[in-house]
Amino acid sequence: MATTADYGLGEQVFPRGWFMIAAAAELEGTKPLAVRFFGRDRVLYRGESGQVYLVDAYCPHMGAHLAKNETSFVIRDNEHVQGDSIRCPYHGWRFGPDGKCNQIPYSPQRIPAAAKLENWPVIERAGCIWMWHDPEGLEPEYDLPPFEEYDQPHWVKWELDRLGELTSHPVEILDNMADRAHFEPVHGNDAVDVFENDFDGHRVVQRLRAGHRTLQGDAPLETDTWYTGPGILQSRMSGQFPSIIMIAHTPVDDGVVKVWHALLVKVPNAEPTADDVAMARAYQAAACAAFAQDFEIWSNKKPCVNPMAVQGDGPIGKLRIWYRQFYNPRARAEEFQKRVNGTHVTRGTLSAPFEQKVA
């Protein structure tokens, strides 16, 4: 397993950005959920107001895990979450949504100022829970994608495919955005007509037009794919039923990520019928099967710290430069962006053949 240091990405072990940490459906009622991301154990819970909160997993009093308990009477008496506060199952200390302890039930002593849980910004959107992670502790520098179509007429909402953990550094996943050469052998594309990348600040875009044997039969596949920051991919696919892929991956530990996949599908009916939903689920299964081809490669490859690049591979080196902005202090982001910003056309396609035969 390779780490961030092995790839020489930057000063920080984990990247800065918006990341998915759970499906909204995992928060049933007010039962807290134990999660681990960015090398730390955390607790995700929904207050009685419906608002979601993310706090450090361990009580500052004596170190008990706030969520991993089924037997304490704090749990049995349904006192685990009160209002928008969460109570420790060990001694009953209660912490508010700001992380500060607001009650020690057995002590008249003034609550110590250090009795506080670290907390992080979270947003519930499009059936997912997203957190802002920044090793410097700064406010978000860009917005979480709105996922506008999720609640719009004609669009069948996704059901998240929870793909579990992958022992891979996320840079290996990002490489795909600039990797033209894998589309034929892995995904069965043929007659690749267009492969282009745009680097623009915190976004990277991939445009592909090619034949495809699994997603749309003989019809050309046209995709407009982009990352918002380092962990959220979306891809618009044309066809009889337009669709939008969402792939999210979030570091669990250095060299381990958790991955989700989902698909929105546009149908003729403003209120999707049962048949529309069944068709959309079949589309999502096909899209997930295509993604599984990548997943199998990542699961069985050794780390690629220094790619042996040749003409026709795509601008993987530029992608990795772009990616470094998220592993370094925010003040350096523009330094990396300036080195790659713009459009890069990969040759070796029908619309951009090699200029000359390479020996």
Beta strands, then each sheet from edge to edge (+ up, - down):
strand 1: 17-23
strand 2: 33-37
strand 3: 40-46
strand 4: 52-56
strand 5: 81-82
strand 6: 85-87
strand 7: 94-95
strand 8: 101-103
strand 9: 119-120
strand 10: 122-125
strand 11: 128-133
strand 12: 155-156
strand 13: 161-166
strand 14: 190-200
strand 15: 203-211
strand 16: 221-228
strand 17: 232-237
strand 18: 243-253
strand 19: 256-266
strand 20: 342-345
sheet 1: 1+ 11- 10+
sheet 2: 2+ 3- 4+ 9-
sheet 3: 5+ 6- 7+ 8-
sheet 4: 12+ 19- 13+
sheet 5: 12+ 19- 18+ 17- 16+ 15- 14+ 20-
end
